[in-house]
Amino acid sequence: MISASSPMALATCCRRVRAGSIDGSSSRAPRPSRPARKLFEAAKLNGVAVIFITGRPDKQRDATILNLDHAGFGGWTELRTRPDRDDRTVQEYKTAERIKVETEPESYTIIANIGDQMSDIDGGHGGCTFKVPNPFYFIR
C-alpha cells in the first residue's frame, strides 16, 4: 500500500541503445517504442519520480545521459550508474540500488520496476515488475 504522503518512484533499467557501440557514446540512439515514452510521460505528469538504474559503468554516464535525451527521455529524476570497479553481478548491483532508493533519506516507494533483462527485475524491491522483450542480448 502506498500512502499519499510517500513519494513514489518508477524504477527502470537503462539498456544499451545502439548495437555495436561498446561505450554507448553514439548520439544517434534509436527512438524507443511509443508505449515506453507514453508511460514515461504519464509517470512524470502524475508526479511519479522516474529513476533509471543501469549496469553501465560511471565512465559511461555522460554518454548514457545523451542517449536518454536523444531517445526522448528528458526530465527523469535520477540516473544511477554502476561504479567502474564493481565486482557484484548486475542483479546484485541493481537490487542494492533499489534498496537504496527505498531507504535513503529522500526515500521513495517503488511502485513499478520495468526492465528487459531478468537481472533488472529479480531480487525484489521493485513493486510491480514488468519484463519487456529484448531479442538482441541477454545478461545473467
DSSP file (Angstrom, degrees, kcal/mol; ACC not computed):
  #  RESIDUE AA STRUCTURE BP1 BP2  ACC     N-H-->O    O-->H-N    N-H-->O    O-->H-N    TCO  KAPPA ALPHA  PHI   PSI    X-CA   Y-CA   Z-CA
    1    1 A M              0   0    0      0, 0.0     2,-0.5     0, 0.0     0, 0.0   0.000 360.0 360.0 360.0 137.7    0.0    0.0    0.0
    2    2 A I        -     0   0    0    107,-0.0     2,-0.2   109,-0.0     6,-0.1  -0.925 360.0-141.9-109.8 123.4    1.3    3.5   -0.9
    3    3 A S    >   -     0   0    0     -2,-0.5     3,-1.3     1,-0.1     0, 0.0  -0.509  21.2-119.1 -81.2 155.2    0.4    6.3    1.4
    4    4 A A  T 3  S+     0   0    0      1,-0.3    -1,-0.1    -2,-0.2    -2,-0.0   0.739 111.9  55.6 -64.8 -22.2   -0.4    9.7   -0.2
    5    5 A S  T 3  S+     0   0    0      2,-0.1    -1,-0.3     0, 0.0    -3,-0.0   0.597  88.2  89.8 -88.7 -10.1    2.4   11.3    1.7
    6    6 A S  S <  S-     0   0    0     -3,-1.3   102,-0.1     1,-0.0   101,-0.0  -0.743  81.4-119.6 -92.3 131.3    5.1    8.9    0.5
    7    7 A P        -     0   0    0      0, 0.0   102,-2.7     0, 0.0     2,-0.3  -0.367  30.4-143.0 -62.5 144.6    7.0    9.9   -2.7
    8    8 A M  E     -a  109   0A   0     39,-0.4    41,-2.4   100,-0.2     2,-0.4  -0.844  14.7-165.3-112.8 149.0    6.6    7.3   -5.4
    9    9 A A  E     -ab 110  49A   0    100,-2.3   102,-2.6    -2,-0.3   103,-0.9  -0.973  18.9-148.0-134.7 148.7    9.1    6.1   -8.0
   10   10 A L  E     -ab 112  50A   0     39,-3.3    41,-2.3    -2,-0.4     2,-0.4  -0.960  24.3-160.1-110.5 108.7    9.1    4.2  -11.2
   11   11 A A  E     +ab 113  51A   0    101,-2.2   103,-1.8    -2,-0.6     2,-0.3  -0.753  18.6 166.0 -92.9 135.9   12.4    2.3  -11.3
   12   12 A T  E     -ab 114  52A   0     39,-2.3    41,-3.0    -2,-0.4   103,-0.2  -0.974  33.1-112.6-144.9 158.9   13.6    1.1  -14.7
   13   13 A C  E     - b   0  53A   0    101,-2.1     2,-0.5    -2,-0.3    41,-0.2  -0.476  20.3-135.5 -86.0 163.8   16.6   -0.2  -16.3
   14   14 A C        -     0   0    0     39,-0.8    41,-0.4    -2,-0.2    42,-0.3  -0.978  27.7-162.1-118.8 115.7   18.6    1.7  -18.9
   15   15 A R        -     0   0    0     -2,-0.5     2,-0.1     1,-0.1    39,-0.0  -0.483  31.9 -82.1 -97.5 166.6   19.5   -0.6  -21.8
   16   16 A R        -     0   0    0     -2,-0.2    -1,-0.1     1,-0.1     3,-0.1  -0.421  39.2-163.9 -60.7 138.8   22.1   -0.4  -24.5
   17   17 A V        +     0   0    0      1,-0.2     2,-0.4     4,-0.1    -1,-0.1   0.487  67.5  43.4-111.0  -2.7   20.6    1.7  -27.2
   18   18 A R  S >  S-     0   0    0      3,-0.2     3,-1.8    11,-0.1    -1,-0.2  -0.915  78.5-128.6-145.6 117.8   22.9    1.0  -30.1
   19   19 A A  T 3  S+     0   0    0     -2,-0.4     3,-0.1     1,-0.3    -2,-0.0  -0.364  95.2  20.9 -61.5 137.8   24.2   -2.4  -31.1
   20   20 A G  T 3  S+     0   0    0      1,-0.2     2,-1.0     2,-0.0    -1,-0.3   0.346  88.6 120.2  87.0  -6.7   27.9   -2.4  -31.6
   21   21 A S    <   -     0   0    0     -3,-1.8     3,-0.3     1,-0.2    -3,-0.2  -0.794  39.5-176.0 -93.6 101.5   28.5    0.7  -29.5
   22   22 A I  S    S+     0   0    0     -2,-1.0    -1,-0.2     1,-0.2    -2,-0.0   0.905  83.2  33.8 -66.5 -42.8   30.8   -0.5  -26.7
   23   23 A D  S    S-     0   0    0     33,-0.0    -1,-0.2    40,-0.0    40,-0.1   0.451 102.2-124.9 -95.9   1.1   30.9    2.7  -24.8
   24   24 A G        +     0   0    0     -3,-0.3    43,-0.2    -6,-0.2    -2,-0.1   0.727  66.8 136.6  68.2  20.6   27.4    3.9  -25.6
   25   25 A S        +     0   0    0     41,-0.1    -1,-0.1     2,-0.0     2,-0.1   0.469  24.6 122.0 -84.6   0.2   28.8    7.1  -27.0
   26   26 A S        -     0   0    0      1,-0.2     3,-0.2    -8,-0.1    -9,-0.1  -0.388  48.2-160.6 -63.8 134.6   26.6    7.2  -30.0
   27   27 A S  S    S+     0   0    0      1,-0.2     2,-0.3    -2,-0.1    -1,-0.2   0.371  80.7  78.0 -92.9   4.2   24.5   10.3  -30.2
   28   28 A R        +     0   0    0     43,-0.0    -1,-0.2     2,-0.0    -2,-0.1  -0.412  63.9 168.5-108.9  55.0   22.2    8.6  -32.7
   29   29 A A        -     0   0    0     -2,-0.3   -11,-0.1    -3,-0.2    -2,-0.0  -0.457  38.6-112.9 -67.8 136.3   20.2    6.5  -30.3
   30   30 A P        -     0   0    0      0, 0.0    -1,-0.1     0, 0.0    -2,-0.0  -0.351  35.9 -99.8 -67.1 152.8   17.1    4.9  -31.8
   31   31 A R        -     0   0    0      1,-0.1     3,-0.1    41,-0.0    40,-0.1  -0.533  38.3-125.9 -71.7 134.1   13.8    6.1  -30.6
   32   32 A P        -     0   0    0      0, 0.0    -1,-0.1     0, 0.0     5,-0.0  -0.224  44.0 -70.6 -71.9 172.3   12.2    3.7  -28.1
   33   33 A S     >  -     0   0    0      1,-0.1     4,-1.8     4,-0.0     3,-0.3  -0.257  41.8-117.1 -63.1 151.4    8.7    2.4  -28.6
   34   34 A R  H  > S+     0   0    0      1,-0.2     4,-2.7     2,-0.2     5,-0.2   0.890 113.6  57.0 -57.7 -42.0    5.9    4.8  -28.3
   35   35 A P  H  > S+     0   0    0      0, 0.0     4,-2.4     0, 0.0    -1,-0.2   0.889 105.0  51.9 -59.6 -36.9    4.4    2.9  -25.3
   36   36 A A  H  > S+     0   0    0     -3,-0.3     4,-2.2     2,-0.2    -2,-0.2   0.930 112.8  44.1 -64.6 -44.1    7.6    3.3  -23.4
   37   37 A R  H  X S+     0   0    0     -4,-1.8     4,-2.8     2,-0.2     5,-0.2   0.886 112.1  53.2 -67.4 -38.1    7.7    7.0  -23.9
   38   38 A K  H  X S+     0   0    0     -4,-2.7     4,-2.6     2,-0.2    -2,-0.2   0.913 110.2  47.4 -63.8 -41.7    4.0    7.3  -23.1
   39   39 A L  H  X S+     0   0    0     -4,-2.4     4,-2.6    -5,-0.2    -2,-0.2   0.926 112.0  50.7 -62.8 -44.8    4.5    5.5  -19.8
   40   40 A F  H  X S+     0   0    0     -4,-2.2     4,-2.1     1,-0.2    -2,-0.2   0.933 113.7  44.2 -57.9 -48.9    7.5    7.7  -19.0
   41   41 A E  H  X S+     0   0    0     -4,-2.8     4,-2.7     1,-0.2    -1,-0.2   0.891 112.3  52.3 -66.0 -40.3    5.5   10.9  -19.8
   42   42 A A  H  X S+     0   0    0     -4,-2.6     4,-1.5    -5,-0.2    -1,-0.2   0.905 108.5  51.3 -63.0 -41.4    2.4    9.6  -17.8
   43   43 A A  H  <>S+     0   0    0     -4,-2.6     5,-2.8     1,-0.2     3,-0.4   0.949 112.3  45.8 -60.2 -49.0    4.6    8.9  -14.8
   44   44 A K  H ><5S+     0   0    0     -4,-2.1     3,-1.8     1,-0.2    -2,-0.2   0.922 110.2  53.4 -60.9 -44.5    6.1   12.4  -14.9
   45   45 A L  H 3<5S+     0   0    0     -4,-2.7    -1,-0.2     1,-0.3    -2,-0.2   0.787 109.3  50.3 -61.7 -27.4    2.6   14.1  -15.4
   46   46 A N  T 3<5S-     0   0    0     -4,-1.5    -1,-0.3    -3,-0.4    -2,-0.2   0.222 121.3-105.3 -97.2  14.1    1.4   12.2  -12.3
   47   47 A G  T < 5S+     0   0    0     -3,-1.8     2,-0.5     1,-0.3   -39,-0.4   0.691  70.4 146.6  75.2  18.6    4.2   13.3  -10.1
   48   48 A V      < -     0   0    0     -5,-2.8    -1,-0.3    -6,-0.2     2,-0.2  -0.778  48.5-126.4 -90.9 128.3    6.0    9.9  -10.1
   49   49 A A  E     -b    9   0A   0    -41,-2.4   -39,-3.3    -2,-0.5     2,-0.6  -0.534  17.9-147.1 -71.5 134.5    9.8   10.1  -10.0
   50   50 A V  E     -b   10   0A   0     -2,-0.2    27,-2.2   -41,-0.2    28,-1.6  -0.929  17.3-175.4-107.9 119.7   11.4    8.1  -12.8
   51   51 A I  E     -bc  11  78A   0    -41,-2.3   -39,-2.3    -2,-0.6     2,-0.5  -0.962  11.7-153.7-119.3 120.2   14.7    6.6  -11.7
   52   52 A F  E     -bc  12  79A   0     26,-2.8    28,-3.3    -2,-0.5     2,-0.5  -0.816   8.0-170.0 -93.2 129.7   17.0    4.8  -14.2
   53   53 A I  E     -bc  13  80A   0    -41,-3.0   -39,-0.8    -2,-0.5     2,-0.3  -0.979  14.7-179.9-118.8 116.4   19.3    2.1  -12.8
   54   54 A T  E     -     0   0A   0     26,-2.6    28,-0.3    -2,-0.5   -39,-0.1  -0.868  38.2-139.7-120.9 150.9   21.8    0.9  -15.4
   55   55 A G  E    S+     0   0A   0    -41,-0.4    26,-0.1    -2,-0.3    -1,-0.1   0.473  70.9 116.1 -81.0  -3.5   24.6   -1.6  -15.4
   56   56 A R  E    S-     0   0A   0    -42,-0.3    26,-2.7    24,-0.1    -2,-0.2  -0.403  73.5-109.0 -64.8 143.5   26.6    0.8  -17.4
   57   57 A P  E >   - c   0  82A   0      0, 0.0     3,-2.2     0, 0.0     4,-0.1  -0.289  25.1-106.3 -73.6 160.5   29.7    2.0  -15.6
   58   58 A D  G >  S+     0   0    0     24,-2.0     3,-2.1     1,-0.3     4,-0.3   0.827 117.4  66.8 -52.3 -35.8   30.2    5.5  -14.2
   59   59 A K  G 3  S+     0   0    0      1,-0.3    -1,-0.3    23,-0.2     4,-0.2   0.678 101.4  49.3 -65.3 -14.6   32.6    6.3  -17.0
   60   60 A Q  G <> S+     0   0    0     -3,-2.2     4,-2.3     1,-0.1    -1,-0.3   0.252  79.8 105.5-103.1  11.1   29.7    6.0  -19.5
   61   61 A R  H <> S+     0   0    0     -3,-2.1     4,-2.5     1,-0.2     5,-0.2   0.924  78.4  48.6 -58.7 -49.1   27.4    8.2  -17.5
   62   62 A D  H  > S+     0   0    0     -4,-0.3     4,-2.2     1,-0.2    -1,-0.2   0.914 113.2  47.4 -60.9 -43.2   27.6   11.2  -19.9
   63   63 A A  H  > S+     0   0    0      1,-0.2     4,-2.4     2,-0.2    -1,-0.2   0.876 111.1  52.5 -64.7 -37.0   27.0    9.1  -23.0
   64   64 A T  H  X S+     0   0    0     -4,-2.3     4,-2.6     2,-0.2    -2,-0.2   0.904 107.8  50.8 -65.7 -41.2   24.1    7.4  -21.2
   65   65 A I  H  X S+     0   0    0     -4,-2.5     4,-2.5     2,-0.2    -2,-0.2   0.926 110.9  49.0 -61.7 -44.6   22.5   10.8  -20.4
   66   66 A L  H  X S+     0   0    0     -4,-2.2     4,-2.9     1,-0.2     5,-0.2   0.925 111.4  49.7 -60.2 -44.6   22.9   11.9  -24.1
   67   67 A N  H  X S+     0   0    0     -4,-2.4     4,-1.7   -43,-0.2    -2,-0.2   0.907 110.5  49.6 -63.1 -41.7   21.3    8.6  -25.3
   68   68 A L  H  <>S+     0   0    0     -4,-2.6     5,-2.9     2,-0.2     4,-0.3   0.936 113.0  47.0 -61.6 -45.8   18.4    9.1  -22.9
   69   69 A D  H ><5S+     0   0    0     -4,-2.5     3,-1.4     1,-0.2    -2,-0.2   0.933 113.0  48.1 -62.2 -46.2   17.8   12.6  -24.0
   70   70 A H  H 3<5S+     0   0    0     -4,-2.9    -1,-0.2     1,-0.3    -2,-0.2   0.783 108.3  56.0 -65.5 -26.5   18.0   11.7  -27.7
   71   71 A A  T 3<5S-     0   0    0     -4,-1.7    -1,-0.3    -5,-0.2    -2,-0.2   0.448 125.2-100.6 -86.0   0.2   15.6    8.8  -27.2
   72   72 A G  T < 5S+     0   0    0     -3,-1.4     2,-0.5    -4,-0.3    -3,-0.2   0.657  86.1 123.9  94.1  16.1   13.0   11.2  -25.7
   73   73 A F      < +     0   0    0     -5,-2.9     3,-0.4    -6,-0.2     2,-0.3  -0.514  31.9 148.1-109.1  63.2   13.6   10.5  -22.0
   74   74 A G        +     0   0    0     -2,-0.5    -9,-0.0    -5,-0.2    -5,-0.0  -0.680  52.4  35.9 -94.0 151.0   14.3   14.0  -20.7
   75   75 A G  S    S+     0   0    0     -2,-0.3   -25,-0.2     1,-0.2    -1,-0.2   0.691  73.4 158.1  85.8  19.0   13.3   15.2  -17.3
   76   76 A W        -     0   0    0     -3,-0.4    -1,-0.2     1,-0.1   -25,-0.1  -0.265  43.5-129.1 -69.2 165.1   13.9   12.0  -15.4
   77   77 A T  S    S-     0   0    0    -27,-2.2     2,-0.3     1,-0.3   -26,-0.2   0.898  77.4  -2.4 -83.7 -44.8   14.5   12.2  -11.6
   78   78 A E  E     -c   51   0A   0    -28,-1.6   -26,-2.8     2,-0.0     2,-0.4  -0.997  47.5-156.9-151.4 148.6   17.7   10.2  -11.2
   79   79 A L  E     -c   52   0A   0     -2,-0.3     2,-0.6   -28,-0.2   -26,-0.2  -0.985  15.0-165.1-126.6 119.8   20.2    8.1  -13.2
   80   80 A R  E     -c   53   0A   0    -28,-3.3   -26,-2.6    -2,-0.4     2,-0.3  -0.919   7.7-172.1-108.9 114.4   22.2    5.6  -11.2
   81   81 A T  E     -     0   0A   0     -2,-0.6   -23,-0.1   -28,-0.2   -26,-0.1  -0.696  29.0-102.8-102.2 158.8   25.2    4.2  -13.0
   82   82 A R  E     -c   57   0A   0    -26,-2.7   -24,-2.0   -28,-0.3   -23,-0.2  -0.562  40.5 -99.9 -82.3 138.4   27.4    1.3  -11.7
   83   83 A P    >   -     0   0    0      0, 0.0     3,-0.7     0, 0.0    -1,-0.1  -0.272  33.6-119.1 -54.2 142.9   30.8    2.0  -10.1
   84   84 A D  T 3  S+     0   0    0      1,-0.3     2,-0.5   -27,-0.1    -2,-0.1   0.832 109.3  39.9 -56.7 -36.1   33.6    1.4  -12.6
   85   85 A R  T 3  S+     0   0    0      2,-0.0     2,-0.6   -28,-0.0    -1,-0.3  -0.591  79.4 145.2-115.9  69.7   35.2   -1.3  -10.5
   86   86 A D    <   -     0   0    0     -3,-0.7     7,-0.1    -2,-0.5    -4,-0.0  -0.932  29.3-171.0-112.5 120.5   32.2   -3.2   -9.2
   87   87 A D        +     0   0    0     -2,-0.6    -1,-0.1     2,-0.0    -2,-0.0   0.487  53.6 105.3 -90.6  -3.5   32.6   -6.9   -8.7
   88   88 A R  S    S-     0   0    0      1,-0.1    -2,-0.1     2,-0.1     2,-0.1  -0.295  79.7-100.9 -71.6 160.7   28.9   -7.6   -8.0
   89   89 A T     >  -     0   0    0      1,-0.1     4,-2.5    51,-0.0     5,-0.2  -0.363  35.9-107.4 -70.9 163.9   26.7   -9.3  -10.5
   90   90 A V  H  > S+     0   0    0      1,-0.2     4,-2.8     2,-0.2     5,-0.2   0.914 122.0  50.9 -59.5 -42.8   24.3   -6.9  -12.4
   91   91 A Q  H  > S+     0   0    0      2,-0.2     4,-2.6     1,-0.2     5,-0.3   0.922 109.6  49.4 -62.6 -44.1   21.4   -8.3  -10.4
   92   92 A E  H  > S+     0   0    0      1,-0.2     4,-2.2     2,-0.2    -1,-0.2   0.925 113.4  47.2 -60.6 -44.5   23.2   -7.7   -7.1
   93   93 A Y  H  X S+     0   0    0     -4,-2.5     4,-2.1     2,-0.2    -2,-0.2   0.947 114.4  45.2 -61.4 -49.7   24.0   -4.2   -8.1
   94   94 A K  H  X S+     0   0    0     -4,-2.8     4,-2.2     1,-0.2    -2,-0.2   0.876 112.7  50.6 -67.1 -37.4   20.5   -3.3   -9.3
   95   95 A T  H  X S+     0   0    0     -4,-2.6     4,-2.2    -5,-0.2    -1,-0.2   0.930 110.3  50.3 -63.4 -44.5   18.8   -4.9   -6.3
   96   96 A A  H  X S+     0   0    0     -4,-2.2     4,-2.0    -5,-0.3    -2,-0.2   0.880 110.0  50.9 -61.2 -38.3   21.1   -2.9   -3.9
   97   97 A E  H  X S+     0   0    0     -4,-2.1     4,-2.4     2,-0.2    -1,-0.2   0.894 108.3  51.2 -67.3 -39.5   20.3    0.3   -5.8
   98   98 A R  H  X S+     0   0    0     -4,-2.2     4,-1.7     2,-0.2    -2,-0.2   0.898 108.6  52.0 -64.3 -38.4   16.6   -0.3   -5.5
   99   99 A I  H  X S+     0   0    0     -4,-2.2     4,-1.5     1,-0.2    -2,-0.2   0.918 109.4  50.1 -61.7 -42.5   17.0   -0.9   -1.7
  100  100 A K  H  X S+     0   0    0     -4,-2.0     4,-2.8     1,-0.2     3,-0.3   0.914 105.9  55.8 -61.5 -42.3   18.9    2.5   -1.6
  101  101 A V  H  < S+     0   0    0     -4,-2.4     7,-2.3     1,-0.2    -1,-0.2   0.881 113.2  42.7 -56.0 -38.4   16.0    4.2   -3.4
  102  102 A E  H  < S+     0   0    0     -4,-1.7    -1,-0.2     5,-0.2    -2,-0.2   0.735 124.7  32.4 -80.0 -23.6   13.6    2.9   -0.8
  103  103 A T  H  < S+     0   0    0     -4,-1.5    -2,-0.2    -3,-0.3    -3,-0.2   0.588  86.2 105.0-117.0 -12.1   15.8    3.6    2.3
  104  104 A E  S >< S-     0   0    0     -4,-2.8     3,-2.3    -5,-0.2    -4,-0.0  -0.216  90.0 -93.3 -66.1 164.6   17.9    6.7    1.6
  105  105 A P  T 3  S+     0   0    0      0, 0.0    -1,-0.1     0, 0.0    -4,-0.0   0.828 130.2  46.2 -51.0 -37.0   16.8   10.0    3.4
  106  106 A E  T 3  S+     0   0    0      2,-0.0    -2,-0.1     0, 0.0    -3,-0.1   0.002  94.6 179.4 -91.5  30.6   14.7   11.0    0.3
  107  107 A S    <   -     0   0    0     -3,-2.3     2,-0.3    -4,-0.1    -5,-0.2   0.184  12.9-157.8 -42.8 144.7   13.3    7.5    0.2
  108  108 A Y        -     0   0    0     -7,-2.3     2,-0.7  -102,-0.1  -100,-0.2  -0.839  19.7-124.2-118.0 156.4   10.7    6.6   -2.4
  109  109 A T  E     -a    8   0A   0   -102,-2.7  -100,-2.3    -2,-0.3     2,-0.6  -0.933  30.7-136.1 -96.4 115.6    8.1    3.8   -2.6
  110  110 A I  E     +a    9   0A   0     -2,-0.7  -100,-0.2  -102,-0.2     3,-0.1  -0.628  27.2 176.8 -76.4 120.1    8.9    1.9   -5.8
  111  111 A I  E     +     0   0A   0   -102,-2.6    17,-1.8    -2,-0.6     2,-0.3   0.689  65.4  11.2 -97.7 -22.1    5.5    1.3   -7.5
  112  112 A A  E     -ad  10 128A   0   -103,-0.9  -101,-2.2    15,-0.2     2,-0.4  -0.988  54.6-161.2-156.3 148.4    6.8   -0.4  -10.7
  113  113 A N  E     -ad  11 129A   0     15,-2.7    17,-2.6    -2,-0.3     2,-0.4  -0.989  14.9-172.6-133.5 121.5   10.1   -1.8  -12.0
  114  114 A I  E     +ad  12 130A   0   -103,-1.8  -101,-2.1    -2,-0.4     2,-0.3  -0.948  15.2 149.1-121.0 132.9   10.5   -2.3  -15.7
  115  115 A G  E     - d   0 131A   0     15,-2.3    17,-2.7    -2,-0.4    -2,-0.0  -0.993  46.6-136.6-157.7 163.4   13.3   -4.0  -17.5
  116  116 A D  S    S+     0   0    0     -2,-0.3     2,-0.3    15,-0.2    18,-0.1   0.370  90.5  57.1-103.6   3.8   14.4   -6.0  -20.5
  117  117 A Q  S >> S-     0   0    0      1,-0.1     3,-1.5    21,-0.1     4,-0.7  -0.964  81.4-126.1-130.2 148.8   16.6   -8.4  -18.5
  118  118 A M  H >> S+     0   0    0     -2,-0.3     4,-2.9     1,-0.3     3,-0.7   0.833 111.7  64.9 -61.9 -30.2   15.7  -10.7  -15.6
  119  119 A S  H 34 S+     0   0    0     20,-0.5    -1,-0.3     1,-0.2   -25,-0.1   0.721  96.5  59.1 -64.4 -19.2   18.6   -9.1  -13.7
  120  120 A D  H <4 S+     0   0    0     -3,-1.5    -1,-0.2     1,-0.1    -2,-0.2   0.816 119.8  23.1 -75.7 -31.3   16.6   -5.8  -13.9
  121  121 A I  H X< S+     0   0    0     -3,-0.7     3,-0.6    -4,-0.7    -2,-0.2   0.654  99.5  92.5-115.9 -19.0   13.6   -7.2  -12.0
  122  122 A D  T 3<  +     0   0    0     -4,-2.9    -5,-0.0     1,-0.2   -27,-0.0  -0.378  67.8  55.4 -72.1 156.7   14.8  -10.1   -9.9
  123  123 A G  T 3  S-     0   0    0     -2,-0.1    -1,-0.2   -28,-0.0    -4,-0.0   0.397  99.3-110.3 103.2  -1.5   15.9   -9.5   -6.4
  124  124 A G  S <  S+     0   0    0     -3,-0.6   -26,-0.1     1,-0.1   -25,-0.1  -0.173  82.8 101.1  77.0-171.8   12.8   -7.9   -5.0
  125  125 A H        +     0   0    0      1,-0.1    -1,-0.1   -27,-0.1   -23,-0.1   0.906  61.5 105.0  57.7  47.4   12.3   -4.3   -4.0
  126  126 A G        -     0   0    0      1,-0.3  -115,-0.1   -15,-0.1    -1,-0.1   0.309  67.4-142.1-138.9  11.6   10.5   -3.4   -7.2
  127  127 A G  S    S+     0   0    0    -15,-0.2     2,-0.3     2,-0.1    -1,-0.3  -0.356  79.6   2.5  58.8-140.2    6.8   -3.0   -6.7
  128  128 A C  E    S-d  112   0A   0    -17,-1.8   -15,-2.7   -18,-0.0     2,-0.4  -0.621  84.8-146.2 -73.3 134.5    5.0   -4.4   -9.7
  129  129 A T  E     -d  113   0A   0     -2,-0.3     2,-0.4   -17,-0.2   -15,-0.2  -0.853  15.0-169.8-110.6 143.6    7.6   -5.8  -12.1
  130  130 A F  E     -d  114   0A   0    -17,-2.6   -15,-2.3    -2,-0.4     2,-0.6  -0.980   7.2-159.0-133.9 120.2    7.3   -5.8  -15.9
  131  131 A K  E     -d  115   0A   0     -2,-0.4   -15,-0.2   -17,-0.2   -17,-0.1  -0.879  12.2-163.2 -99.2 119.0    9.7   -7.7  -18.2
  132  132 A V        -     0   0    0    -17,-2.7     2,-0.0    -2,-0.6    -2,-0.0  -0.758  27.9 -98.7 -99.9 150.5    9.8   -6.3  -21.7
  133  133 A P        +     0   0    0      0, 0.0   -16,-0.1     0, 0.0    -1,-0.1  -0.325  35.1 179.5 -70.2 147.8   11.2   -8.4  -24.6
  134  134 A N        +     0   0    0    -18,-0.1     3,-0.2     1,-0.0    -2,-0.0  -0.817   7.5 180.0-145.0 103.4   14.7   -7.9  -25.9
  135  135 A P  S    S+     0   0    0      0, 0.0     3,-0.1     0, 0.0    -1,-0.0   0.481  72.9  68.3 -81.6  -0.9   15.7  -10.2  -28.8
  136  136 A F  S    S-     0   0    0      1,-0.2     2,-0.3  -117,-0.0    -2,-0.0   0.829 105.9  -3.4 -94.1 -34.3   19.2   -8.7  -29.0
  137  137 A Y        -     0   0    0     -3,-0.2     2,-0.4     2,-0.0    -1,-0.2  -0.990  50.7-145.3-157.3 162.4   21.1   -9.7  -25.9
  138  138 A F        -     0   0    0     -2,-0.3     2,-0.4    -3,-0.1   -21,-0.1  -0.999  10.2-160.5-134.4 131.3   20.8  -11.4  -22.6
  139  139 A I              0   0    0     -2,-0.4   -20,-0.5     1,-0.1   -21,-0.2  -0.945 360.0 360.0-113.6 132.0   22.6  -10.5  -19.3
  140  140 A R              0   0    0     -2,-0.4   -49,-0.1   -22,-0.1    -1,-0.1   0.422 360.0 360.0 -89.3 360.0   23.0  -13.0  -16.5
